[in-house]
Amino acid sequence: MTPQKTNWAQFIPLVTVFFFWGFVAASNDILIPVFKKAFDLTQGQSQLVSVAFYIAYTVGSIIYMLISLAMRKDLVNKIGYKNGLALGLAISALGTLLFYPAANLHSFPLMLSGLFIVALGFSLQQTVANPLAIALGPVSTGSQRLTLAGGINNFGTTIGPLIVSFAIFGSAASENTNMSIESVKIPYLVLGAAFLAVALLLKFSSLPEHPETIEESAAEDGAVRSSALKYPQLVLGMLAIFIYVGVEVSTASNLPAYMETIINSKTGVLYTLQEISPYISLYWASLMIGRWTGAVEAFTDNMNTQKILRFIAPYLAFGVFLIVNAIAKHDLSPFYIYGLIILVLIGADMASKGNPARMLLIFASLGILAIAIGMLTDGIISIYAFTSVGLFCSTLWPCIFTLAVSGLGKHTSQGSSFLIMMIMGGGIVSWMQGMVSESIGIKQSYIVGILCFAYLAFYAWRVSGILKSQGISFDKKVSGGH
């Protein structure tokens, strides 16, 4: 029987892995410029950090499917959900160990190998944690629980760049680049120890080893389909996930290179890597702001309370960003004006009325507008325009995921694994933008982001017709999300 309320005692330990995914992914944006200088790389070559990290999700999904085929049984169903999470965390911990010899040997390939193995473990964790989060409560609020988990993920993305930047530059800001590479060792060894500690925590938690399967109704068009890939909403959705993760990651990972071309109005000189880290943090905090806003329905069914929370939640998340940066002793004065941009997010969220297709169309359109403003303006306005892309990416995963798996019935879990495989877009699109920047300049390279959002807007429009033809209404709540 499907539970009627969210099991918070089980959900809270689970979201620790969502935190790690965000912490490490955002920290890569600090590693990219460090590696670029230390190893004398081009902008395109430096984006191999993103490629190595995100391609591991695809490789991990393929390995998972091959093992399941060889066993003739789903791997996670065989070993259990808690064991699957623990195994994924152990694999990630193994990857962090490579940072020590990589720093000693001054080896970029070994650094990439370490990141690849860390993300390989994340791939298994994603495969387990997403459906498990849905299983820890009623199906009707599955999307909101995953949006909430995404908010925890983005708490990790908010503090990750600040902590890693402090670890690298805090004691070696005035030293040579090699010292910065040496400083990478300790934080990643500590991270590995944290992976192992959480693996033990989850192993002895009350999380179910074999949670009750959530049955979803098949599409009402009467078609009997042999595979998840027979559903056009999933196939188009796979490309949408690829592109969404791509534009989310590439916007941030290319931002340091763009900001290094801008003169800081306060200092009168170009932005330094240390000065850039709070803006990278703000970008990822923007996703947290949006996801905290989108998760309010997981807490209450009262419409009036939801309306109040839709204003409180985003500014509470923004407050977390300000507090973290105040602790890091960063100048907060440039960031207060960002509170006005958050009003655009709140308005867009209210206009969507909980409809995933409408929300995807509105937010993708705002993404296009934000990047266009960033490309057409200069200075701090341009920086905040690019940073606000995080606000408009914030709810796209649960929207796309919801639309893509709707109506798949017994093929839902298979479809979910295909969607997770598409996370590789984070590396490919980042690399593409890096390569484009070498031809037309870093600022102009953000045209890649506009093209990405254009496809997402198209998918929102196209999938509406596909699902309506299968008898699925957008204005009726469906489950799914991140």
VMD Tcl script that draws the C-alpha trace (Angstrom):
set ca {
  {0.00 0.00 0.00}
  {1.37 3.41 -0.95}
  {2.14 5.54 2.15}
  {-0.21 8.47 2.76}
  {2.42 10.80 4.24}
  {6.08 11.49 3.53}
  {8.29 9.36 5.79}
  {10.59 12.15 6.99}
  {12.64 9.83 9.25}
  {13.75 7.95 6.13}
  {13.72 10.87 3.68}
  {16.09 13.11 5.69}
  {19.04 10.62 5.74}
  {18.45 9.92 2.04}
  {18.89 13.56 0.97}
  {22.49 13.59 2.23}
  {23.52 11.98 -1.08}
  {21.69 14.73 -2.99}
  {23.82 17.23 -1.04}
  {27.04 15.50 -2.13}
  {26.06 15.51 -5.81}
  {25.63 19.28 -5.69}
  {28.72 19.97 -3.56}
  {31.07 18.16 -5.93}
  {29.42 19.28 -9.20}
  {29.63 22.98 -8.28}
  {33.15 22.60 -6.92}
  {34.21 21.55 -10.41}
  {33.63 25.16 -11.50}
  {36.44 26.22 -9.16}
  {38.71 23.38 -10.32}
  {38.29 24.32 -14.00}
  {40.13 27.69 -13.87}
  {42.68 26.26 -11.39}
  {43.51 23.36 -13.73}
  {43.46 25.68 -16.75}
  {46.32 27.75 -15.30}
  {48.18 24.92 -13.59}
  {48.27 22.68 -16.67}
  {48.34 25.49 -19.29}
  {45.07 24.42 -20.96}
  {42.83 26.13 -23.50}
  {39.24 26.94 -22.46}
  {38.03 23.93 -24.46}
  {40.57 21.61 -22.82}
  {39.69 22.90 -19.35}
  {36.07 21.83 -19.93}
  {37.30 18.20 -19.98}
  {36.72 18.44 -16.22}
  {32.98 18.64 -16.93}
  {33.21 16.02 -19.67}
  {34.96 13.49 -17.40}
  {32.52 14.12 -14.57}
  {29.24 14.00 -16.50}
  {30.14 11.31 -19.03}
  {30.62 9.01 -16.03}
  {26.86 9.11 -15.45}
  {26.32 7.55 -18.87}
  {29.09 5.00 -18.44}
  {27.72 4.12 -15.00}
  {24.20 3.63 -16.38}
  {25.53 1.38 -19.16}
  {27.55 -0.70 -16.65}
  {24.44 -0.95 -14.47}
  {22.32 -2.23 -17.36}
  {24.98 -4.69 -18.52}
  {25.35 -6.16 -15.01}
  {21.56 -6.40 -14.70}
  {21.38 -8.21 -18.05}
  {24.15 -10.61 -17.05}
  {22.40 -11.34 -13.75}
  {19.01 -11.51 -15.50}
  {17.71 -9.43 -12.64}
  {17.80 -5.74 -11.78}
  {21.03 -5.04 -9.86}
  {19.44 -2.84 -7.20}
  {16.55 -5.25 -6.67}
  {19.15 -7.98 -6.18}
  {21.44 -6.24 -3.67}
  {18.89 -3.88 -2.09}
  {18.45 -0.12 -2.09}
  {20.53 0.61 1.01}
  {23.35 -1.62 -0.24}
  {23.17 0.12 -3.62}
  {23.59 3.54 -1.99}
  {26.45 2.29 0.18}
  {28.21 0.75 -2.84}
  {27.83 3.98 -4.82}
  {29.31 6.02 -1.97}
  {32.24 3.58 -1.64}
  {33.00 3.93 -5.37}
  {32.96 7.73 -5.03}
  {35.29 7.54 -2.02}
  {37.72 5.48 -4.12}
  {37.77 8.27 -6.71}
  {38.75 10.89 -4.14}
  {41.86 8.86 -3.25}
  {43.27 9.50 -6.74}
  {43.56 13.24 -6.04}
  {46.51 12.60 -3.75}
  {48.84 10.95 -6.33}
  {47.43 13.21 -9.07}
  {48.51 16.32 -7.15}
  {51.92 14.84 -6.31}
  {52.54 13.84 -9.93}
  {51.02 17.08 -11.30}
  {48.87 14.87 -13.58}
  {45.79 16.31 -15.27}
  {44.69 12.86 -16.65}
  {44.85 11.38 -13.15}
  {42.80 14.29 -11.78}
  {40.19 13.61 -14.47}
  {40.23 9.90 -13.60}
  {39.51 10.72 -9.97}
  {36.55 12.91 -10.89}
  {35.31 10.23 -13.31}
  {35.27 7.55 -10.57}
  {33.58 9.91 -8.10}
  {30.80 10.51 -10.64}
  {30.65 6.79 -11.47}
  {29.58 6.26 -7.86}
  {27.12 9.15 -8.18}
  {25.51 7.40 -11.17}
  {24.57 4.39 -9.03}
  {23.44 6.67 -6.20}
  {21.18 8.58 -8.64}
  {19.69 5.37 -9.99}
  {18.77 4.31 -6.43}
  {17.93 7.61 -4.73}
  {15.49 9.13 -7.26}
  {12.91 6.29 -7.23}
  {13.51 5.77 -3.50}
  {12.58 9.38 -2.78}
  {9.31 8.86 -4.67}
  {8.64 5.66 -2.67}
  {8.91 7.42 0.71}
  {5.46 8.97 0.54}
  {2.33 9.33 -1.61}
  {2.74 9.31 -5.39}
  {0.90 12.64 -5.66}
  {3.74 14.49 -3.92}
  {6.63 12.50 -5.44}
  {7.57 15.42 -7.67}
  {7.62 17.81 -4.73}
  {9.84 15.47 -2.67}
  {12.32 15.29 -5.52}
  {12.17 19.06 -5.93}
  {12.87 19.37 -2.20}
  {15.78 16.93 -2.55}
  {16.97 19.13 -5.39}
  {16.88 22.08 -2.98}
  {19.18 20.18 -0.62}
  {21.35 19.36 -3.64}
  {21.65 23.07 -4.31}
  {22.56 23.85 -0.72}
  {25.59 21.70 -1.56}
  {26.16 23.64 -4.78}
  {25.95 26.92 -2.85}
  {28.60 26.12 -0.24}
  {30.76 23.80 -2.39}
  {32.55 26.51 -4.42}
  {33.15 28.60 -1.28}
  {34.63 25.75 0.77}
  {36.78 24.39 -2.08}
  {37.90 27.92 -3.02}
  {38.94 28.57 0.58}
  {40.72 25.20 0.76}
  {42.67 25.95 -2.43}
  {43.27 29.71 -2.11}
  {42.91 30.30 1.62}
  {46.49 29.35 2.51}
  {48.00 29.57 -0.94}
  {46.37 32.56 -2.63}
  {49.68 34.33 -3.07}
  {51.70 31.23 -3.85}
  {52.38 29.64 -7.22}
  {49.90 27.54 -9.19}
  {51.54 24.29 -8.17}
  {50.73 25.10 -4.53}
  {47.07 25.43 -5.54}
  {47.17 21.94 -7.06}
  {48.82 20.61 -3.88}
  {45.99 22.20 -1.88}
  {43.42 20.07 -3.73}
  {44.56 16.89 -1.95}
  {43.29 17.41 1.59}
  {39.72 18.63 0.86}
  {39.07 15.69 -1.45}
  {40.47 13.17 1.04}
  {38.14 14.68 3.67}
  {35.29 14.38 1.15}
  {36.12 10.69 0.66}
  {35.95 10.12 4.42}
  {32.56 11.84 4.45}
  {31.33 9.50 1.68}
  {32.26 6.48 3.79}
  {30.67 7.96 6.93}
  {27.36 8.56 5.13}
  {27.50 5.05 3.63}
  {27.56 3.68 7.19}
  {24.80 6.10 8.27}
  {22.50 4.95 5.47}
  {23.37 1.28 5.99}
  {22.14 1.44 9.60}
  {19.24 3.80 8.90}
  {15.56 2.79 8.63}
  {15.56 3.15 4.86}
  {13.80 0.18 3.23}
  {16.04 -2.35 1.51}
  {13.27 -3.34 -0.91}
  {10.64 -0.54 -0.97}
  {7.18 -1.26 -2.28}
  {7.03 -0.63 -6.02}
  {4.95 2.35 -7.09}
  {2.58 1.26 -9.83}
  {1.68 3.87 -12.40}
  {-1.16 3.63 -14.87}
  {-0.15 3.04 -18.44}
  {-1.08 5.53 -21.14}
  {-4.77 5.53 -21.97}
  {-4.29 5.40 -25.73}
  {-4.63 1.62 -25.61}
  {-1.24 0.97 -27.21}
  {0.75 -1.98 -25.91}
  {4.44 -1.03 -26.05}
  {7.38 -3.36 -25.53}
  {9.91 -0.79 -24.32}
  {10.15 2.63 -22.72}
  {11.82 3.80 -25.94}
  {8.51 3.26 -27.77}
  {7.10 6.34 -26.03}
  {7.85 9.61 -27.86}
  {7.53 11.66 -24.67}
  {10.49 9.72 -23.24}
  {12.69 9.83 -26.37}
  {12.22 13.59 -26.76}
  {12.55 13.92 -22.98}
  {15.92 12.16 -23.01}
  {17.25 14.85 -25.35}
  {15.59 17.47 -23.14}
  {17.39 16.16 -20.02}
  {20.68 16.07 -21.96}
  {20.21 19.69 -23.04}
  {18.85 20.92 -19.70}
  {21.77 19.54 -17.66}
  {24.06 20.85 -20.38}
  {22.86 24.45 -20.26}
  {22.70 24.42 -16.44}
  {26.31 23.26 -16.12}
  {27.85 25.11 -19.07}
  {26.42 28.47 -18.00}
  {28.25 28.15 -14.67}
  {31.42 26.39 -15.81}
  {32.15 29.03 -18.47}
  {31.24 31.94 -16.16}
  {34.72 32.22 -14.54}
  {36.36 32.61 -17.97}
  {33.84 35.35 -18.85}
  {34.24 37.20 -15.53}
  {38.02 37.19 -15.91}
  {37.48 39.51 -18.92}
  {35.48 42.05 -16.84}
  {36.89 44.89 -14.75}
  {35.64 44.88 -11.16}
  {34.15 48.36 -10.64}
  {35.30 48.40 -7.00}
  {38.93 47.38 -7.52}
  {39.41 48.82 -11.00}
  {41.11 45.62 -12.20}
  {39.95 42.34 -13.73}
  {38.08 39.91 -11.48}
  {40.33 37.33 -9.80}
  {39.42 33.67 -9.24}
  {38.89 34.33 -5.53}
  {36.46 37.18 -6.31}
  {34.58 35.02 -8.81}
  {33.71 32.19 -6.36}
  {30.83 34.07 -4.62}
  {29.16 34.58 -8.02}
  {29.51 30.88 -8.84}
  {27.98 30.23 -5.43}
  {25.13 32.64 -6.25}
  {24.44 30.81 -9.52}
  {23.99 27.49 -7.72}
  {22.14 29.21 -4.88}
  {19.70 30.43 -7.56}
  {18.79 26.81 -8.27}
  {18.28 26.28 -4.55}
  {16.06 29.38 -4.42}
  {13.88 28.07 -7.24}
  {13.69 24.53 -5.90}
  {12.78 25.58 -2.37}
  {9.98 27.61 -3.97}
  {8.80 24.64 -6.04}
  {8.82 22.23 -3.07}
  {6.25 24.01 -0.88}
  {3.46 21.57 -1.84}
  {5.40 18.72 -0.15}
  {4.78 20.39 3.21}
  {1.11 21.42 3.12}
  {-2.11 21.01 1.13}
  {-3.49 24.37 2.30}
  {-3.57 26.73 -0.68}
  {-3.30 29.91 1.40}
  {-0.29 28.54 3.26}
  {1.28 27.57 -0.06}
  {0.87 31.13 -1.35}
  {2.66 32.51 1.71}
  {5.43 29.93 1.51}
  {6.01 30.75 -2.17}
  {7.24 34.16 -1.02}
  {9.02 33.03 2.15}
  {10.88 30.00 0.70}
  {12.90 31.79 -2.02}
  {14.05 34.58 0.29}
  {14.87 32.06 3.01}
  {17.11 30.28 0.50}
  {18.61 33.63 -0.55}
  {19.27 34.29 3.13}
  {21.24 31.03 3.34}
  {23.43 32.25 0.48}
  {24.02 35.60 2.22}
  {24.83 33.97 5.57}
  {27.29 31.53 4.02}
  {29.06 34.34 2.18}
  {29.06 36.53 5.30}
  {30.80 33.70 7.17}
  {33.29 33.51 4.29}
  {33.85 37.27 4.81}
  {32.79 38.24 1.29}
  {31.42 41.71 0.53}
  {27.63 41.25 0.39}
  {26.75 44.72 -0.95}
  {26.74 43.68 -4.65}
  {24.21 40.89 -4.00}
  {21.25 42.63 -2.32}
  {19.86 43.88 -5.65}
  {19.49 40.22 -6.69}
  {16.46 40.07 -4.39}
  {14.48 41.96 -7.05}
  {15.32 39.38 -9.72}
  {13.87 36.69 -7.44}
  {10.46 38.37 -7.85}
  {10.55 37.33 -11.52}
  {10.95 33.69 -10.40}
  {8.00 33.97 -7.99}
  {5.80 35.48 -10.70}
  {6.75 32.76 -13.19}
  {6.10 30.04 -10.59}
  {2.61 31.43 -9.88}
  {1.84 31.79 -13.59}
  {2.63 28.12 -14.23}
  {-0.12 26.99 -11.78}
  {1.68 23.69 -11.15}
  {1.35 22.59 -14.79}
  {4.75 21.02 -15.72}
  {4.48 21.79 -19.45}
  {3.46 25.40 -18.85}
  {6.23 25.83 -16.27}
  {8.81 24.39 -18.67}
  {7.69 26.75 -21.45}
  {7.70 29.84 -19.20}
  {11.04 29.10 -17.54}
  {12.77 28.13 -20.81}
  {11.57 31.40 -22.36}
  {12.93 33.34 -19.38}
  {16.22 31.46 -19.78}
  {16.46 32.70 -23.37}
  {15.73 36.26 -22.22}
  {18.32 36.12 -19.41}
  {21.13 34.90 -21.68}
  {20.20 37.43 -24.38}
  {20.42 40.26 -21.81}
  {23.77 38.89 -20.62}
  {25.13 38.89 -24.17}
  {23.83 42.38 -24.96}
  {24.99 44.15 -21.78}
  {28.26 44.58 -19.90}
  {29.63 44.59 -16.37}
  {27.60 43.57 -13.35}
  {24.29 43.62 -15.27}
  {25.67 41.02 -17.66}
  {27.00 38.91 -14.77}
  {23.64 38.93 -12.98}
  {21.81 38.11 -16.21}
  {23.92 34.98 -16.66}
  {23.64 34.17 -12.94}
  {19.82 34.39 -13.08}
  {19.85 31.46 -15.54}
  {20.15 29.38 -12.36}
  {16.73 30.62 -11.24}
  {15.14 29.57 -14.49}
  {16.87 26.17 -14.59}
  {15.75 25.40 -11.04}
  {12.50 23.55 -11.74}
  {13.29 22.16 -15.19}
  {14.46 18.71 -14.06}
  {11.19 17.82 -12.25}
  {9.17 19.28 -15.14}
  {11.01 17.30 -17.83}
  {11.19 14.14 -15.70}
  {7.45 14.32 -14.98}
  {6.53 14.80 -18.64}
  {8.95 12.17 -19.93}
  {7.81 9.29 -17.67}
  {4.09 10.08 -17.73}
  {2.10 7.16 -19.11}
  {5.01 4.70 -19.23}
  {3.32 2.31 -16.77}
  {5.49 -0.75 -16.07}
  {8.30 0.81 -18.14}
  {8.65 3.80 -15.76}
  {11.80 2.55 -13.98}
  {13.45 1.68 -17.31}
  {12.61 5.13 -18.60}
  {14.05 6.71 -15.47}
  {17.39 4.96 -16.01}
  {17.52 6.27 -19.59}
  {16.91 9.81 -18.32}
  {19.69 9.54 -15.72}
  {22.00 8.37 -18.51}
  {21.41 11.70 -20.27}
  {23.08 13.64 -17.42}
  {26.19 13.37 -19.62}
  {24.89 16.50 -21.35}
  {26.48 18.50 -18.54}
  {29.92 17.60 -19.88}
  {29.23 17.60 -23.60}
  {27.45 20.98 -23.80}
  {30.05 22.61 -21.50}
  {32.82 21.33 -23.74}
  {30.95 22.53 -26.85}
  {30.56 26.03 -25.42}
  {34.24 26.06 -24.45}
  {35.20 25.13 -28.01}
  {32.79 27.70 -29.50}
  {34.31 30.38 -27.23}
  {37.71 29.80 -28.81}
  {36.24 30.82 -32.18}
  {33.84 33.66 -31.37}
  {34.76 34.70 -27.80}
  {33.54 33.64 -24.37}
  {30.63 36.09 -24.18}
  {29.29 35.27 -27.64}
  {29.60 31.54 -26.89}
  {26.50 31.81 -24.70}
  {24.50 31.53 -27.93}
  {24.80 27.80 -27.17}
  {22.62 28.35 -24.10}
  {19.95 30.16 -26.13}
  {19.76 27.21 -28.54}
  {19.43 24.81 -25.60}
  {16.53 26.73 -24.06}
  {14.86 26.97 -27.49}
  {14.70 23.16 -27.68}
  {13.31 22.95 -24.14}
  {10.54 25.39 -25.09}
  {9.84 23.25 -28.17}
  {9.66 20.09 -26.02}
  {7.17 21.77 -23.67}
  {4.94 22.53 -26.65}
  {5.38 19.20 -28.46}
  {4.94 16.89 -25.47}
  {1.63 18.57 -24.64}
  {0.08 17.15 -27.81}
  {1.73 13.75 -27.34}
  {0.38 13.27 -23.82}
  {-3.07 14.61 -24.66}
  {-3.30 11.99 -27.41}
  {-2.60 9.37 -24.72}
  {-5.36 10.71 -22.47}
  {-3.02 12.39 -19.98}
  {-4.11 15.80 -18.68}
  {-1.53 18.39 -17.68}
  {-3.85 19.92 -15.14}
  {-4.08 16.62 -13.25}
  {-1.12 16.02 -10.93}
  {1.26 13.32 -12.14}
  {4.27 11.94 -10.34}
  {7.94 12.18 -11.13}
  {10.76 14.66 -10.76}
  {14.22 15.19 -9.37}
}
mol new
graphics top color blue
foreach p $ca { graphics top sphere $p radius 0.5 }
foreach p [lrange $ca 0 end-1] q [lrange $ca 1 end] { graphics top cylinder $p $q radius 0.2 }
display resetview
